[in-house]
């Protein structure tokens, strides 16, 4: 798992070598993320699967409890995926097609939290 630390969030993505096999890449990333989640729970997170083609929607659902935990901690949790039917994603998980949109979501949610919305 590659971690890019930004001022207002951490950008997490599978290692570049893992992009070749999307199922294995996702499984490796998910296992590593779950093992290390305690170190990330107090920061806004972007999990970037944009380089994994045709990610299974059921794999996205695995992040539902983590998304809820992040929100209860007043932190954002956004997944970046391409080729997903966004209308099939439950409301408790934020999924967007680009990193820029994920950054925008975090900025908006930070403003809403500051305003008490």
C-alpha positions in Angstrom: 0.0 0.0 0.0 1.3 3.4 -1.0 0.6 6.3 1.3 0.8 9.9 0.2 0.3 12.3 3.1 -1.3 15.6 2.2 -2.1 18.5 4.5 -5.8 17.7 5.0 -5.9 13.9 4.1 -4.0 10.8 3.4 -4.2 9.4 -0.2 -3.9 5.6 -0.1 -3.5 3.4 -3.1 -2.3 -0.1 -4.1 1.4 -0.5 -4.9 2.1 0.1 -8.6 3.1 -3.5 -9.1 -0.3 -4.7 -7.9 -2.2 -3.0 -10.8 -1.7 -6.0 -13.1 -4.0 -8.3 -11.2 -7.0 -6.3 -10.0 -8.5 -9.0 -7.7 -5.2 -9.7 -6.1 -4.3 -6.0 -5.9 -7.6 -5.2 -4.1 -7.3 -8.1 -1.7 -3.7 -7.1 -0.8 -4.7 -3.5 -0.3 -7.7 -4.4 1.8 -5.8 -6.7 4.1 -3.0 -4.2 4.6 -5.5 -1.4 5.1 -7.5 -3.3 7.7 -4.3 -4.2 9.6 -3.2 -0.6 9.8 -6.6 1.2 10.0 -5.9 2.3 13.6 -3.2 4.6 12.3 -5.6 6.3 9.8 -8.8 6.6 11.8 -8.2 10.2 12.9 -7.5 11.7 9.4 -9.5 12.2 6.3 -8.9 9.4 3.8 -9.0 8.9 0.1 -8.6 5.3 -1.0 -7.7 5.3 -4.7 -8.6 2.4 -6.9 -8.7 4.3 -10.1 -6.0 2.2 -11.7 -7.8 -1.1 -10.9 -10.2 -1.7 -13.8 -13.7 -3.1 -13.3 -13.5 -3.3 -9.5 -16.3 -5.4 -8.1 -19.0 -3.4 -6.4 -19.2 -6.0 -3.6 -15.6 -5.2 -2.8 -16.6 -1.6 -2.3 -19.3 -2.6 0.1 -16.5 -4.1 2.4 -15.6 -0.5 3.3 -19.1 0.4 4.6 -18.3 -0.1 8.3 -15.1 1.8 8.0 -16.9 4.7 6.2 -19.4 4.8 9.1 -16.6 4.8 11.7 -14.8 7.6 9.9 -18.0 9.7 9.7 -18.7 9.1 13.4 -15.1 10.4 14.1 -15.9 13.5 12.0 -13.5 12.5 9.3 -14.1 12.0 5.6 -13.8 8.7 3.7 -13.8 8.7 -0.1 -13.2 6.0 -2.6 -11.9 6.7 -6.1 -13.1 4.1 -8.6 -13.7 4.1 -12.4 -16.3 2.1 -14.2 -18.7 1.7 -11.3 -22.5 2.2 -11.4 -22.5 5.0 -8.9 -26.3 4.8 -8.5 -25.8 1.3 -7.0 -23.4 2.5 -4.3 -25.2 3.0 -0.9 -25.3 6.5 0.5 -23.0 5.7 3.5 -20.1 5.2 1.1 -18.8 8.1 -1.0 -17.4 6.9 -4.3 -16.2 9.3 -7.1 -14.5 8.7 -10.4 -11.4 11.1 -10.0 -8.9 12.1 -7.3 -9.9 15.8 -7.9 -13.5 15.0 -7.0 -12.4 13.2 -3.9 -10.3 16.2 -2.8 -13.4 18.4 -3.4 -15.6 16.2 -1.3 -13.1 16.4 1.6 -12.9 20.2 1.3 -16.7 20.5 1.3 -17.1 18.1 4.2 -14.4 20.0 6.2 -16.3 23.3 5.6 -19.6 21.7 6.7 -18.0 20.3 9.9 -16.5 23.8 10.6 -20.0 25.4 10.1 -21.7 22.7 12.2 -23.8 21.4 9.3 
